[in-house]
């Protein structure tokens, strides 16, 4: 089992929106970064754990848990000229972009704000991409130790 952090702007798609999708989950479309695409396509597996992170809001932070609910498959929004994330250079014969589906697991007892996560950037979370300057990836790996540490922050709430 691997662990990941997925960022989403709560005004666009929140943890509540994912919860409302129920057991069906939600295709995580629109990822248009090659590094994130490669992780989705090559490394994610059904059952992997996900820290659901609200970004670009008053208090960014980890707000819940989800799980990867499908193997990676081509992101059809790349082929749709009407879609926000259309990529004219991608085609169904040679897809450029992939997605996985996410399924809601639970809300955290309370959000773990980025400012609290950054307090540990010189310690247990030093190698976490989220705390590195200039990291703008919407999908990033989380080590088992980082996963446990963040869930320990929840337990301390």
DSSP file (Angstrom, degrees, kcal/mol; ACC not computed):
  #  RESIDUE AA STRUCTURE BP1 BP2  ACC     N-H-->O    O-->H-N    N-H-->O    O-->H-N    TCO  KAPPA ALPHA  PHI   PSI    X-CA   Y-CA   Z-CA
    1    1 A X              0   0    0      0, 0.0     2,-0.2     0, 0.0    47,-0.1   0.000 360.0 360.0 360.0 135.5    0.0    0.0    0.0
    2    2 A X        -     0   0    0     43,-0.1    47,-1.9    41,-0.1     2,-0.3  -0.699 360.0-135.3-112.2 168.6    1.2    3.5   -0.9
    3    3 A X  E     +aB  49 142A   0    139,-0.6   139,-2.2    -2,-0.2     2,-0.3  -0.945  20.6 179.9-129.6 149.2    0.1    6.9    0.4
    4    4 A X  E     -aB  50 141A   0     45,-1.9    47,-3.0    -2,-0.3     2,-0.4  -0.925  23.5-136.6-141.9 161.0   -0.7   10.1   -1.5
    5    5 A X  E     -aB  51 140A   0    135,-2.6   135,-2.1    -2,-0.3     2,-0.5  -0.998  19.6-166.6-120.1 127.6   -1.8   13.6   -0.9
    6    6 A X  E     -aB  52 139A   0     45,-2.4    47,-2.8    -2,-0.4     2,-0.4  -0.965   8.6-150.1-114.5 126.2   -4.4   15.1   -3.3
    7    7 A X  E     +a   53   0A   0    131,-3.2     2,-0.3    -2,-0.5    47,-0.2  -0.749  20.1 169.7 -94.8 142.1   -5.0   18.8   -3.3
    8    8 A X  E     -a   54   0A   0     45,-2.4    47,-1.9    -2,-0.4     2,-0.6  -0.983  36.8-121.1-148.5 141.1   -8.4   20.3   -4.2
    9    9 A X  E >>  -a   55   0A   0     -2,-0.3     4,-2.8    45,-0.2     3,-1.6  -0.724  24.3-140.4 -78.7 123.3   -9.8   23.8   -4.0
   10   10 A X  T 34 S+     0   0    0     45,-0.6     4,-0.3    -2,-0.6    -1,-0.1   0.763 100.4  59.6 -61.5 -24.8  -12.9   23.4   -1.8
   11   11 A X  T 34 S+     0   0    0     45,-0.2    -1,-0.3     2,-0.2     3,-0.1   0.782 115.5  35.5 -70.7 -24.8  -14.8   25.9   -3.9
   12   12 A X  T <4 S-     0   0    0     -3,-1.6     2,-0.3     1,-0.2    -2,-0.2   0.873 142.5 -12.3 -93.0 -46.2  -14.3   23.5   -6.9
   13   13 A X  S  < S-     0   0    0     -4,-2.8    -1,-0.2     4,-0.0    -2,-0.2  -0.800  72.9-173.0-161.0 113.1  -14.5   20.1   -5.2
   14   14 A X     >  -     0   0    0     -4,-0.3     4,-2.0    -2,-0.3     5,-0.2  -0.444  43.3-100.2-104.5 174.5  -14.4   19.6   -1.4
   15   15 A X  H  > S+     0   0    0      1,-0.2     4,-2.5     2,-0.2     5,-0.2   0.846 125.5  56.9 -61.2 -33.5  -14.2   16.7    0.9
   16   16 A X  H  > S+     0   0    0      2,-0.2     4,-2.2     1,-0.2    -1,-0.2   0.895 104.5  51.4 -64.1 -39.4  -18.0   17.1    1.3
   17   17 A X  H  > S+     0   0    0      2,-0.2     4,-0.9     1,-0.2    -2,-0.2   0.910 110.6  48.3 -63.4 -41.8  -18.4   16.7   -2.4
   18   18 A X  H >< S+     0   0    0     -4,-2.0     3,-0.8     1,-0.2    86,-0.5   0.915 110.0  51.9 -65.2 -41.8  -16.4   13.5   -2.3
   19   19 A X  H >< S+     0   0    0     -4,-2.5     3,-1.6     1,-0.2    -1,-0.2   0.901 104.7  57.1 -59.4 -40.7  -18.4   12.2    0.6
   20   20 A X  H 3< S+     0   0    0     -4,-2.2    -1,-0.2     1,-0.3    -2,-0.2   0.739  94.5  66.9 -64.7 -22.3  -21.6   12.9   -1.4
   21   21 A X  T X< S-     0   0    0     -4,-0.9     3,-0.9    -3,-0.8     4,-0.3   0.690  88.5-170.3 -72.3 -17.2  -20.4   10.7   -4.2
   22   22 A X  G X   -     0   0    0     -3,-1.6     3,-1.3    -4,-0.5    82,-0.5  -0.207  55.0 -18.2  64.5-151.1  -20.7    7.7   -1.9
   23   23 A X  G 3  S+     0   0    0      1,-0.3    -1,-0.2    80,-0.1    -2,-0.1   0.720 129.0  69.7 -64.3 -22.5  -19.3    4.3   -2.8
   24   24 A X  G <  S-     0   0    0     -3,-0.9    -1,-0.3     1,-0.1    -2,-0.2   0.813  87.6-165.0 -67.2 -28.6  -19.2    5.2   -6.5
   25   25 A X    <   -     0   0    0     -3,-1.3     2,-0.3    -4,-0.3    78,-0.2  -0.257  19.0 -83.1  73.1-165.5  -16.3    7.7   -5.8
   26   26 A X  E     -C  102   0A   0     76,-2.4    76,-2.8    -4,-0.0     2,-0.3  -0.991  27.3-118.2-145.5 129.9  -15.2   10.3   -8.2
   27   27 A X  E     -C  101   0A   0     -2,-0.3     2,-1.5    74,-0.3    74,-0.3  -0.540  26.7-137.8 -65.1 129.8  -12.8   10.3  -11.2
   28   28 A X        +     0   0    0     72,-3.0     3,-0.4    -2,-0.3    72,-0.4  -0.635  41.5 167.4 -92.3  79.8   -9.9   12.6  -10.4
   29   29 A X        +     0   0    0     -2,-1.5     3,-0.1     1,-0.2    70,-0.1  -0.338  38.9  52.2 -91.8 170.6   -9.7   14.3  -13.8
   30   30 A X        +     0   0    0      1,-0.3     2,-0.5    55,-0.1    -1,-0.2   0.481  57.9 149.2  87.8   3.8   -7.9   17.4  -15.0
   31   31 A X        +     0   0    0     -3,-0.4    -1,-0.3    67,-0.2    67,-0.2  -0.609  15.2 172.8 -71.9 119.9   -4.4   16.6  -13.7
   32   32 A X        +     0   0    0     -2,-0.5     2,-0.4    -3,-0.1    -1,-0.1  -0.317  39.2 100.3-128.5  49.5   -2.1   18.3  -16.3
   33   33 A X     >  -     0   0    0      1,-0.1     4,-2.9     0, 0.0     5,-0.2  -0.999  64.0-141.7-132.0 130.6    1.4   17.9  -14.9
   34   34 A X  H  > S+     0   0    0     -2,-0.4     4,-2.5     1,-0.2     5,-0.2   0.870 100.7  51.4 -64.7 -37.8    3.7   15.2  -16.2
   35   35 A X  H  > S+     0   0    0      2,-0.2     4,-1.7     1,-0.2    -1,-0.2   0.938 114.4  43.3 -65.0 -45.4    5.2   14.3  -12.8
   36   36 A X  H  > S+     0   0    0      1,-0.2     4,-2.5     2,-0.2    -2,-0.2   0.908 112.7  54.0 -65.0 -41.7    1.7   13.9  -11.2
   37   37 A X  H  X S+     0   0    0     -4,-2.9     4,-3.2     1,-0.2     5,-0.3   0.914 106.3  52.2 -57.1 -44.6    0.5   12.0  -14.3
   38   38 A X  H  X S+     0   0    0     -4,-2.5     4,-2.8     2,-0.2     5,-0.4   0.886 109.4  48.9 -63.0 -39.4    3.4    9.5  -14.0
   39   39 A X  H  X>S+     0   0    0     -4,-1.7     4,-1.9     2,-0.2     5,-1.6   0.933 114.8  45.6 -64.1 -44.8    2.5    8.9  -10.3
   40   40 A X  H  <5S+     0   0    0     -4,-2.5     4,-0.4     3,-0.2    32,-0.3   0.953 120.8  38.1 -61.6 -50.4   -1.1    8.3  -11.2
   41   41 A X  H  <5S+     0   0    0     -4,-3.2    31,-0.2    -5,-0.2    -2,-0.2   0.886 129.4  26.2 -70.0 -41.9   -0.4    6.1  -14.2
   42   42 A X  H  <5S+     0   0    0     -4,-2.8    -3,-0.2    -5,-0.3    -2,-0.2   0.684 128.5  26.5-103.5 -20.6    2.6    4.1  -12.9
   43   43 A X  T  <5S+     0   0    0     -4,-1.9    -3,-0.2    -5,-0.4     2,-0.1   0.726  86.8  97.0-120.7 -27.8    2.4    4.0   -9.2
   44   44 A X      < -     0   0    0     -5,-1.6    28,-0.4    -4,-0.4     2,-0.3  -0.433  46.8-177.7 -75.9 141.6   -1.1    4.3   -7.8
   45   45 A X    >   -     0   0    0     -2,-0.1     3,-2.1    26,-0.1    23,-0.3  -0.938  38.1 -83.1-133.5 154.7   -3.1    1.1   -6.9
   46   46 A X  T 3  S+     0   0    0     -2,-0.3    23,-0.2     1,-0.3     3,-0.1  -0.336 116.1  27.1 -55.9 132.7   -6.5    0.4   -5.7
   47   47 A X  T 3  S+     0   0    0     21,-3.2    -1,-0.3     1,-0.3    22,-0.1   0.255  82.2 143.3  95.8 -11.2   -6.6    0.7   -1.9
   48   48 A X    <   -     0   0    0     -3,-2.1    20,-2.3    20,-0.2    -1,-0.3  -0.326  53.7-112.7 -59.3 144.2   -3.8    3.3   -1.6
   49   49 A X  E     -aD   3  67A   0    -47,-1.9   -45,-1.9    18,-0.2     2,-0.4  -0.531  29.8-159.8 -82.1 147.0   -4.4    5.8    1.1
   50   50 A X  E     -aD   4  66A   0     16,-2.4    16,-2.4   -47,-0.2     2,-0.6  -0.991  15.0-148.6-132.1 127.3   -5.1    9.5    0.3
   51   51 A X  E     -aD   5  65A   0    -47,-3.0   -45,-2.4    -2,-0.4     2,-0.6  -0.858  24.9-142.9 -85.3 120.9   -4.8   12.6    2.5
   52   52 A X  E     -aD   6  64A   0     12,-3.0    11,-3.0    -2,-0.6    12,-1.3  -0.798  21.3-167.3 -92.4 120.1   -7.4   14.9    1.1
   53   53 A X  E     -aD   7  62A   0    -47,-2.8   -45,-2.4    -2,-0.6     2,-0.6  -0.916  17.0-145.2-117.5 127.8   -6.1   18.5    1.2
   54   54 A X  E     -aD   8  61A   0      7,-2.8     7,-1.8    -2,-0.5     2,-0.2  -0.820  29.0-178.9 -89.6 124.3   -8.0   21.7    0.7
   55   55 A X  E     +a    9   0A   0    -47,-1.9   -45,-0.6    -2,-0.6     3,-0.1  -0.716  52.0  31.2-118.0 169.1   -5.8   24.3   -1.0
   56   56 A X  S    S+     0   0    0     -2,-0.2     2,-0.3     1,-0.2    -1,-0.2   0.906  95.0 107.3  50.9  50.3   -6.3   27.9   -2.1
   57   57 A X  S >  S-     0   0    0     -3,-0.2     3,-0.6   -47,-0.1    -1,-0.2  -0.848  89.2 -83.2-144.2 178.4   -8.6   28.7    0.7
   58   58 A X  T 3  S+     0   0    0      1,-0.3     2,-0.3    -2,-0.3    -2,-0.1   0.875 123.2  18.7 -57.4 -40.4   -8.5   30.7    4.0
   59   59 A X  T 3  S-     0   0    0     -4,-0.1    -1,-0.3     2,-0.1    -5,-0.1  -0.731  81.5-159.3-134.3  84.0   -6.9   27.8    5.9
   60   60 A X    <   +     0   0    0     -3,-0.6    54,-3.0    -2,-0.3    55,-0.4  -0.315  36.4 113.1 -62.8 145.6   -5.3   25.3    3.6
   61   61 A X  E     -DE  54 113A   0     -7,-1.8    -7,-2.8    52,-0.3     2,-0.4  -0.960  68.5 -58.1 170.7 175.5   -4.8   21.8    5.2
   62   62 A X  E     +DE  53 112A   0     50,-2.1    50,-2.7    -2,-0.3    -9,-0.3  -0.660  46.7 168.1 -78.5 126.5   -5.5   18.1    5.3
   63   63 A X  E     -     0   0A   0    -11,-3.0    45,-2.5    -2,-0.4     2,-0.3   0.563  53.6 -12.0-118.8 -14.4   -9.2   17.7    6.0
   64   64 A X  E     -DE  52 107A   0    -12,-1.3   -12,-3.0    43,-0.3     2,-0.4  -0.975  60.6 -97.9-169.9-179.3  -10.0   14.0    5.4
   65   65 A X  E     +DE  51 106A   0     41,-3.5    40,-2.5    -2,-0.3    41,-1.7  -0.921  32.9 166.8-119.6 144.4   -9.0   10.6    4.1
   66   66 A X  E     -DE  50 104A   0    -16,-2.4   -16,-2.4    -2,-0.4     2,-0.3  -0.814  21.5-134.3-138.6 179.8   -9.9    8.9    0.8
   67   67 A X  E     -DE  49 103A   0     36,-2.1    36,-2.4    -2,-0.3     2,-0.5  -0.987  27.1-103.0-140.2 152.7   -8.6    5.9   -1.0
   68   68 A X  E     - E   0 102A   0    -20,-2.3   -21,-3.2    -2,-0.3    34,-0.2  -0.637  37.0-176.9 -72.4 125.2   -7.7    5.1   -4.6
   69   69 A X        +     0   0    0     32,-3.7     2,-0.3    -2,-0.5    33,-0.2   0.363  56.9  29.3-111.7   2.5  -10.7    3.3   -6.0
   70   70 A X  S    S-     0   0    0     31,-0.7     2,-0.1   -25,-0.1     3,-0.1  -0.985  79.4-102.0-152.7 161.2   -9.6    2.3   -9.5
   71   71 A X        -     0   0    0     -2,-0.3    30,-0.2     1,-0.1   -26,-0.1  -0.438  60.7 -82.5 -72.7 162.4   -6.5    1.6  -11.5
   72   72 A X        +     0   0    0    -28,-0.4     2,-0.3   -32,-0.3    28,-0.2  -0.399  55.8 170.2 -67.8 144.2   -5.4    4.5  -13.7
   73   73 A X  E     -F   99   0B   0     26,-2.0    26,-2.4    -2,-0.1     3,-0.0  -0.968  43.3 -68.1-149.1 161.8   -7.1    5.0  -17.1
   74   74 A X  E     -F   98   0B   0     -2,-0.3     2,-0.9    24,-0.2    24,-0.3  -0.191  46.2-121.7 -57.2 139.4   -7.1    7.7  -19.7
   75   75 A X    >   -     0   0    0     22,-2.5     3,-1.7     1,-0.2     4,-0.3  -0.732  20.4-161.6 -83.2 105.1   -8.7   11.0  -18.7
   76   76 A X  G >> S+     0   0    0     -2,-0.9     3,-1.3     1,-0.3     4,-0.6   0.690  81.8  75.0 -65.1 -19.9  -11.4   11.5  -21.3
   77   77 A X  G 34 S+     0   0    0      1,-0.3     3,-0.5     2,-0.2    -1,-0.3   0.775  86.4  65.0 -64.5 -22.0  -11.6   15.2  -20.5
   78   78 A X  G <4 S+     0   0    0     -3,-1.7     9,-2.4     8,-0.2    12,-0.3   0.781 104.7  44.0 -68.5 -24.9   -8.4   15.6  -22.5
   79   79 A X  T <4 S+     0   0    0     -3,-1.3     2,-0.7    -4,-0.3    -1,-0.2   0.540  93.1  92.6 -95.5  -8.7  -10.2   14.5  -25.6
   80   80 A X    ><  -     0   0    0     -4,-0.6     3,-1.8    -3,-0.5     6,-0.2  -0.779  59.3-159.3 -95.5 110.5  -13.4   16.6  -25.1
   81   81 A X  T 3  S+     0   0    0     -2,-0.7    -1,-0.1     1,-0.3     5,-0.1   0.725  94.7  53.3 -61.0 -19.9  -13.2   20.0  -26.9
   82   82 A X  T 3  S+     0   0    0      3,-0.1    -1,-0.3    -3,-0.0     2,-0.1   0.597  89.9 100.7 -88.0 -11.6  -15.9   21.3  -24.5
   83   83 A X  S X  S-     0   0    0     -3,-1.8     3,-1.4    -6,-0.2    -6,-0.0  -0.445  76.9-128.7 -80.0 147.7  -14.1   20.2  -21.4
   84   84 A X  T 3  S+     0   0    0      1,-0.3    -1,-0.1    -2,-0.1    -6,-0.0   0.818 110.0  45.3 -59.6 -32.7  -12.1   22.7  -19.2
   85   85 A X  T 3  S+     0   0    0     -5,-0.1    -1,-0.3     2,-0.1   -55,-0.1   0.027  79.7 149.6-105.6  26.8   -9.1   20.4  -19.3
   86   86 A X    <   -     0   0    0     -3,-1.4     2,-0.4    -6,-0.2    -8,-0.2  -0.323  27.2-166.5 -60.3 139.0   -9.1   19.6  -23.0
   87   87 A X    >   -     0   0    0     -9,-2.4     3,-2.3     3,-0.1     9,-0.1  -0.905   9.0-161.5-128.8 102.8   -5.7   18.9  -24.5
   88   88 A X  T 3  S+     0   0    0     -2,-0.4    -1,-0.1     1,-0.3    -7,-0.0   0.705  90.1  60.7 -58.6 -20.3   -5.7   18.9  -28.3
   89   89 A X  T 3  S+     0   0    0     -3,-0.1     2,-0.4     2,-0.0    -1,-0.3   0.546  92.1  80.7 -85.5  -6.0   -2.4   17.0  -28.4
   90   90 A X    <   +     0   0    0     -3,-2.3     2,-0.3   -12,-0.3     5,-0.2  -0.803  58.2 176.6 -99.1 141.0   -3.9   14.0  -26.6
   91   91 A X  B >   -G   94   0C   0      3,-0.9     3,-0.9    -2,-0.4   -12,-0.1  -0.973  42.9-109.4-141.1 158.1   -6.0   11.4  -28.4
   92   92 A X  T >  S+     0   0    0     -2,-0.3     3,-0.5     1,-0.3   -18,-0.1   0.780 117.4  55.3 -58.5 -28.1   -7.6    8.2  -27.4
   93   93 A X  T 3  S+     0   0    0      1,-0.3    -1,-0.3    -3,-0.0     2,-0.2   0.839 127.1  18.4 -73.6 -32.3   -5.1    6.1  -29.4
   94   94 A X  B <  S-G   91   0C   0     -3,-0.9    -3,-0.9     0, 0.0    -1,-0.3  -0.611  86.9-162.5-136.5  73.7   -2.2    7.7  -27.5
   95   95 A X    <   -     0   0    0     -3,-0.5    -3,-0.1    -5,-0.2     3,-0.1  -0.293  12.2-170.6 -64.0 141.3   -3.6    9.3  -24.3
   96   96 A X        +     0   0    0    -21,-0.1     2,-0.4     1,-0.1    -1,-0.1   0.736  68.0  51.4 -97.6 -30.9   -1.4   11.8  -22.6
   97   97 A X        -     0   0    0    -22,-0.2   -22,-2.5   -10,-0.1     2,-0.3  -0.872  61.6-173.0-120.5 144.0   -3.3   12.2  -19.4
   98   98 A X  E     -F   74   0B   0     -2,-0.4     2,-0.3   -24,-0.3   -67,-0.2  -0.845   1.4-167.6-129.4 163.4   -4.6    9.6  -16.9
   99   99 A X  E     -F   73   0B   0    -26,-2.4   -26,-2.0    -2,-0.3     2,-0.3  -0.939   9.6-150.4-142.2 165.1   -6.8    9.6  -13.8
  100  100 A X        -     0   0    0    -72,-0.4   -72,-3.0    -2,-0.3     2,-0.4  -0.896  27.7-113.8-125.6 163.0   -7.8    7.4  -10.9
  101  101 A X  E     -C   27   0A   0     -2,-0.3   -32,-3.7   -74,-0.3   -31,-0.7  -0.806  26.5-150.2 -96.4 141.7  -11.0    7.4   -9.0
  102  102 A X  E     -CE  26  68A   0    -76,-2.8   -76,-2.4    -2,-0.4     2,-0.4  -0.866   5.1-159.2-109.8 145.9  -11.1    8.4   -5.4
  103  103 A X  E     - E   0  67A   0    -36,-2.4   -36,-2.1    -2,-0.4   -84,-0.1  -0.985  24.9-112.8-124.5 135.8  -13.5    7.2   -2.7
  104  104 A X  E     + E   0  66A   0    -86,-0.5   -38,-0.2   -82,-0.5     3,-0.1  -0.365  33.9 170.9 -62.7 138.5  -14.3    9.0    0.5
  105  105 A X  E     -     0   0A   0    -40,-2.5     2,-0.3     1,-0.3   -39,-0.2   0.691  56.9 -48.1-111.7 -58.0  -13.1    7.3    3.7
  106  106 A X  E     - E   0  65A   0    -41,-1.7   -41,-3.5     0, 0.0    -1,-0.3  -0.975  45.7-101.5-170.9 160.0  -13.7    9.9    6.5
  107  107 A X  E     - E   0  64A   0     -2,-0.3   -43,-0.3   -43,-0.3     2,-0.1  -0.570  43.7-113.0 -78.1 152.7  -13.3   13.5    7.6
  108  108 A X  E     -     0   0A   0    -45,-2.5     3,-0.1    -2,-0.2    -1,-0.1  -0.478  31.9-105.7 -75.4 161.6  -10.5   14.2   10.1
  109  109 A X  E    S-     0   0A   0      1,-0.2     2,-0.3    -2,-0.1    -1,-0.1   0.859 101.4 -14.2 -56.5 -34.6  -11.6   15.2   13.6
  110  110 A X  E    S-     0   0A   0    -48,-0.1    -1,-0.2     0, 0.0    47,-0.1  -0.955  91.6 -79.6-160.7 155.4  -10.5   18.7   12.6
  111  111 A X  E     -     0   0A   0     -2,-0.3     2,-0.7    -3,-0.1   -48,-0.2  -0.250  31.8-139.3 -58.7 147.1   -8.4   20.1    9.7
  112  112 A X  E     - E   0  62A   0    -50,-2.7   -50,-2.1     4,-0.0    -1,-0.1  -0.912  30.3-139.7-105.9 101.6   -4.7   19.9   10.1
  113  113 A X  E >>  - E   0  61A   0     -2,-0.7     4,-2.1   -52,-0.2     3,-0.7  -0.199  13.8-120.8 -67.3 151.7   -3.6   23.3    8.7
  114  114 A X  H 3> S+     0   0    0    -54,-3.0     4,-2.9     1,-0.2     5,-0.2   0.872 113.8  61.1 -55.3 -39.1   -0.6   23.7    6.5
  115  115 A X  H 3> S+     0   0    0    -55,-0.4     4,-0.6     1,-0.2    -1,-0.2   0.868 106.7  45.5 -60.2 -35.4    0.9   26.1    9.1
  116  116 A X  H X4 S+     0   0    0     -3,-0.7     3,-0.6     2,-0.2     4,-0.4   0.893 111.5  51.7 -72.7 -40.4    0.9   23.2   11.6
  117  117 A X  H >< S+     0   0    0     -4,-2.1     3,-1.6     1,-0.2    -2,-0.2   0.906 105.9  55.9 -60.5 -41.2    2.3   20.8    9.1
  118  118 A X  H >< S+     0   0    0     -4,-2.9     3,-1.7     1,-0.3    -1,-0.2   0.725  90.9  72.5 -66.4 -21.3    5.1   23.3    8.4
  119  119 A X  T << S+     0   0    0     -4,-0.6     3,-0.3    -3,-0.6    -1,-0.3   0.748 102.0  44.7 -62.1 -21.4    6.0   23.4   12.1
  120  120 A X  T X >S+     0   0    0     -3,-1.6     5,-2.0    -4,-0.4     3,-1.4   0.151  79.1 108.8-108.1  16.4    7.5   19.9   11.5
  121  121 A X  T < 5S+     0   0    0     -3,-1.7    -1,-0.2     1,-0.3    -2,-0.1   0.665  81.8  47.6 -71.2 -16.4    9.3   20.8    8.2
  122  122 A X  T 3 5S+     0   0    0     -3,-0.3    -1,-0.3    -4,-0.2    -2,-0.1   0.368 123.6  29.7-100.0   3.5   12.7   20.5    9.9
  123  123 A X  T X 5S-     0   0    0     -3,-1.4     3,-1.9     0, 0.0     4,-0.2   0.127 126.9  -7.3-127.2-120.2   11.8   17.2   11.5
  124  124 A X  T 3 5S+     0   0    0      1,-0.3     3,-0.2     2,-0.1    -3,-0.1   0.708 135.0  44.0 -63.0 -21.9    9.5   14.3   10.6
  125  125 A X  T > <S+     0   0    0     -5,-2.0     3,-1.6     1,-0.2    -1,-0.3   0.161  76.5 116.4-107.5  18.4    8.0   16.0    7.6
  126  126 A X  T <  S+     0   0    0     -3,-1.9    -1,-0.2     1,-0.3    -2,-0.1   0.834  80.5  41.8 -57.6 -36.8   11.3   17.4    6.2
  127  127 A X  T 3  S+     0   0    0     -3,-0.2     2,-0.4    -4,-0.2    -1,-0.3   0.364  83.6 120.2 -94.8   6.3   11.1   15.4    3.0
  128  128 A X    X   -     0   0    0     -3,-1.6     3,-1.6     1,-0.2     4,-0.5  -0.579  62.3-141.1 -73.6 124.0    7.4   15.9    2.4
  129  129 A X  G >  S+     0   0    0     12,-0.4     3,-1.3    -2,-0.4     6,-0.2   0.810  96.3  69.5 -54.8 -30.3    6.9   17.6   -1.0
  130  130 A X  G 3  S+     0   0    0      1,-0.3    -1,-0.3     6,-0.1     5,-0.1   0.818 101.2  44.7 -58.5 -32.5    4.0   19.7    0.5
  131  131 A X  G <  S+     0   0    0     -3,-1.6     2,-0.3    -6,-0.3    -1,-0.3   0.465  89.2 106.1 -95.5  -0.7    6.5   21.7    2.7
  132  132 A X  S X  S-     0   0    0     -3,-1.3     3,-1.5    -4,-0.5     2,-0.1  -0.584  80.4-106.1 -78.0 139.8    9.1   22.3    0.0
  133  133 A X  T 3  S+     0   0    0     -2,-0.3     3,-0.1     1,-0.2    -1,-0.1  -0.391 100.9  13.5 -63.2 137.7    9.2   25.8   -1.4
  134  134 A X  T 3  S+     0   0    0      1,-0.2     2,-0.7    -2,-0.1    -1,-0.2   0.470  83.6 142.7  79.2   2.0    7.8   26.2   -4.9
  135  135 A X    <   +     0   0    0     -3,-1.5    -1,-0.2    -6,-0.2    -3,-0.0  -0.671  13.6 163.7 -81.0 117.0    6.1   22.8   -4.9
  136  136 A X        +     0   0    0     -2,-0.7    -1,-0.1    -3,-0.1    -6,-0.1   0.231  21.8 137.0-116.6  11.6    2.8   23.2   -6.8
  137  137 A X        -     0   0    0      1,-0.1     3,-0.1    -8,-0.1    -2,-0.0  -0.320  44.0-154.2 -62.4 141.4    1.9   19.6   -7.5
  138  138 A X  S    S+     0   0    0      1,-0.2  -131,-3.2  -132,-0.1     2,-0.4   0.598  85.7  40.9 -89.8 -13.6   -1.7   18.7   -6.9
  139  139 A X  E    S+B    6   0A   0   -133,-0.2     2,-0.3  -135,-0.0  -133,-0.2  -1.000  73.2 162.8-133.9 130.2   -0.8   15.1   -6.3
  140  140 A X  E     -B    5   0A   0   -135,-2.1  -135,-2.6    -2,-0.4     2,-0.1  -0.996  36.8-102.8-148.9 153.2    2.2   14.0   -4.3
  141  141 A X  E     -B    4   0A   0     -2,-0.3   -12,-0.4  -137,-0.2     2,-0.4  -0.391  26.3-160.3 -74.1 153.2    3.6   10.9   -2.6
  142  142 A X  E     -B    3   0A   0   -139,-2.2  -139,-0.6   -14,-0.1     2,-0.1  -1.000  16.4-131.4-131.2 129.6    3.4   10.5    1.2
  143  143 A X     >  -     0   0    0     -2,-0.4     4,-2.7     1,-0.1     5,-0.2  -0.387  25.8-111.3 -75.2 159.7    5.7    8.1    3.0
  144  144 A X  H  > S+     0   0    0      1,-0.2     4,-2.6     2,-0.2     5,-0.2   0.891 120.7  52.4 -56.9 -38.6    4.2    5.7    5.6
  145  145 A X  H  > S+     0   0    0      2,-0.2     4,-2.2     1,-0.2    -1,-0.2   0.899 110.4  47.0 -65.4 -39.9    6.1    7.6    8.3
  146  146 A X  H  > S+     0   0    0      2,-0.2     4,-2.8     1,-0.2     5,-0.2   0.913 111.5  51.9 -65.9 -42.8    4.6   10.9    7.1
  147  147 A X  H  X S+     0   0    0     -4,-2.7     4,-2.4     1,-0.2     5,-0.2   0.951 112.3  45.4 -55.9 -52.0    1.1    9.4    6.9
  148  148 A X  H  X S+     0   0    0     -4,-2.6     4,-1.7     1,-0.2    -1,-0.2   0.887 112.3  51.6 -61.9 -40.1    1.5    8.1   10.5
  149  149 A X  H  X S+     0   0    0     -4,-2.2     4,-1.7     2,-0.2    -1,-0.2   0.932 110.6  47.3 -64.2 -45.6    2.8   11.4   11.7
  150  150 A X  H  X S+     0   0    0     -4,-2.8     4,-1.6     1,-0.2    -2,-0.2   0.907 112.1  49.5 -64.6 -41.0    0.0   13.4   10.2
  151  151 A X  H  X S+     0   0    0     -4,-2.4     4,-2.0     1,-0.2    -1,-0.2   0.807 107.0  57.2 -67.9 -26.3   -2.6   11.0   11.6
  152  152 A X  H  X S+     0   0    0     -4,-1.7     4,-1.5    -5,-0.2    -1,-0.2   0.852 101.9  54.8 -67.5 -35.0   -0.8   11.4   14.9
  153  153 A X  H  < S+     0   0    0     -4,-1.7     4,-0.4     1,-0.2    -2,-0.2   0.885 107.5  50.5 -63.7 -37.3   -1.4   15.2   14.7
  154  154 A X  H >< S+     0   0    0     -4,-1.6     3,-1.7     1,-0.2    -2,-0.2   0.932 107.5  52.7 -64.0 -44.5   -5.1   14.4   14.3
  155  155 A X  H 3< S+     0   0    0     -4,-2.0    -1,-0.2     1,-0.3    -2,-0.2   0.804 104.8  57.0 -62.2 -29.2   -5.1   12.2   17.3
  156  156 A X  T 3<        0   0    0     -4,-1.5    -1,-0.3     1,-0.2    -2,-0.2   0.560 360.0 360.0 -79.4  -7.4   -3.5   15.0   19.3
  157  157 A X    <         0   0    0     -3,-1.7    -1,-0.2    -4,-0.4    -2,-0.1   0.501 360.0 360.0 -71.5 360.0   -6.4   17.3   18.5
